[in-house]
Amino acid sequence: MPLQGRRGGRVVRTKPYPDPYRAAAERFGVATGACVAVEDSPDGTASAEAAGCPVLVVPSLLPVAPGEGRYFASSLEDVDPAVLERVILATSDRSFAQTSG
């Protein structure tokens, strides 16, 4: 369940604001840059990028344009822990291809 629409010190602003991703990273005690956001929409991608997360885009109904820090998979079936690790490493080492799949 996404973290959104909560009050009392929790997330109030939803996507495309960075709040949901920042709150999730804080909840797990990690930096947003160490998280991979798996997104399928422009608003979700914008939210993750604003929070500082690398983004793995799995296209759905709305297209997401290529961009720096955005990595693509054609399906969630193509995503495994090794893919997620490569996305995280690529944010500091741009040697990983930004468009795959």
Secondary structure, DSSP 4 states (H G I P E B T S, - for coil): ----S--SSS--S-TTSSHHHHHHHHHHT--GGG--EEE-SHHHHHHHHHHT--EEE---SS-----TTEEE-S-GGG--HHHHHHHHHHHH-TTS-SB--
